[in-house]
Amino acid sequence: MKQWIERSDRRTIAILGVLAMIGMASAVALTSGRHGGLRELSHQRAVVRYQVQANRAGWIEYAMLPGIGEKTARAIVAWRSEHGPLVSVDQLEQVRGIGPLTMERVRPFLVIDEPQAEQLAAER
């Protein structure tokens, strides 16, 4: 019976197999923790900060804020249509569904154009 793999080829395959096992063992050793356990590799998430112009934003922009859903976002826009532009971000607490905790979450994301706010305050 004729062997289809020559003896020298079998030796080369065995050597390559041993080298592959050494390579895998090295990779595990490099990624394992101090006590031999596997170390968790994670990527840091980029923090994206954006600001919403409170008097110009539509309900979609408001809905992207933490703690604000579609219903509350639509309520903000409706409140603004009924009462006029916001002079202060704190006025949003007058909108049904927005309490102190929600205000704390969204305050860093909301801005009011200062010249516009001063003009509105003078008119009121």
Contacts in CASP RR format, 6 or more apart in sequence:
PFRMAT RR
TARGET T0000
AUTHOR 0000-0000-0000
METHOD contacts of the structure
MODEL  1
MKQWIERSDRRTIAILGVLAMIGMASAVALTSGRHGGLRELSHQRAVVRY
QVQANRAGWIEYAMLPGIGEKTARAIVAWRSEHGPLVSVDQLEQVRGIGP
LTMERVRPFLVIDEPQAEQLAAER
5 13 0 8 1.000
28 38 0 8 1.000
31 38 0 8 1.000
31 39 0 8 1.000
31 41 0 8 1.000
32 38 0 8 1.000
32 39 0 8 1.000
33 39 0 8 1.000
49 108 0 8 1.000
49 109 0 8 1.000
50 64 0 8 1.000
50 109 0 8 1.000
51 109 0 8 1.000
51 110 0 8 1.000
51 111 0 8 1.000
52 61 0 8 1.000
52 62 0 8 1.000
52 64 0 8 1.000
52 65 0 8 1.000
52 109 0 8 1.000
52 110 0 8 1.000
52 111 0 8 1.000
53 111 0 8 1.000
53 112 0 8 1.000
53 113 0 8 1.000
54 86 0 8 1.000
54 89 0 8 1.000
54 92 0 8 1.000
54 110 0 8 1.000
54 111 0 8 1.000
54 112 0 8 1.000
55 80 0 8 1.000
55 85 0 8 1.000
55 86 0 8 1.000
55 112 0 8 1.000
55 113 0 8 1.000
55 116 0 8 1.000
57 77 0 8 1.000
58 73 0 8 1.000
58 77 0 8 1.000
59 70 0 8 1.000
59 73 0 8 1.000
59 74 0 8 1.000
59 76 0 8 1.000
59 77 0 8 1.000
60 73 0 8 1.000
61 73 0 8 1.000
62 68 0 8 1.000
62 69 0 8 1.000
62 72 0 8 1.000
62 73 0 8 1.000
62 76 0 8 1.000
62 77 0 8 1.000
63 69 0 8 1.000
63 70 0 8 1.000
63 72 0 8 1.000
63 73 0 8 1.000
65 73 0 8 1.000
65 105 0 8 1.000
65 106 0 8 1.000
65 109 0 8 1.000
65 110 0 8 1.000
66 105 0 8 1.000
66 106 0 8 1.000
66 109 0 8 1.000
67 102 0 8 1.000
67 105 0 8 1.000
67 106 0 8 1.000
68 76 0 8 1.000
68 98 0 8 1.000
68 102 0 8 1.000
68 106 0 8 1.000
72 95 0 8 1.000
72 97 0 8 1.000
72 98 0 8 1.000
72 102 0 8 1.000
75 95 0 8 1.000
75 96 0 8 1.000
75 97 0 8 1.000
76 92 0 8 1.000
76 95 0 8 1.000
76 98 0 8 1.000
79 94 0 8 1.000
79 95 0 8 1.000
80 86 0 8 1.000
83 91 0 8 1.000
83 94 0 8 1.000
85 116 0 8 1.000
85 120 0 8 1.000
86 92 0 8 1.000
86 112 0 8 1.000
86 117 0 8 1.000
87 112 0 8 1.000
87 117 0 8 1.000
87 120 0 8 1.000
87 121 0 8 1.000
87 124 0 8 1.000
88 112 0 8 1.000
88 117 0 8 1.000
89 103 0 8 1.000
89 107 0 8 1.000
89 110 0 8 1.000
89 112 0 8 1.000
90 103 0 8 1.000
92 98 0 8 1.000
92 103 0 8 1.000
92 106 0 8 1.000
92 110 0 8 1.000
93 99 0 8 1.000
93 100 0 8 1.000
93 103 0 8 1.000
END
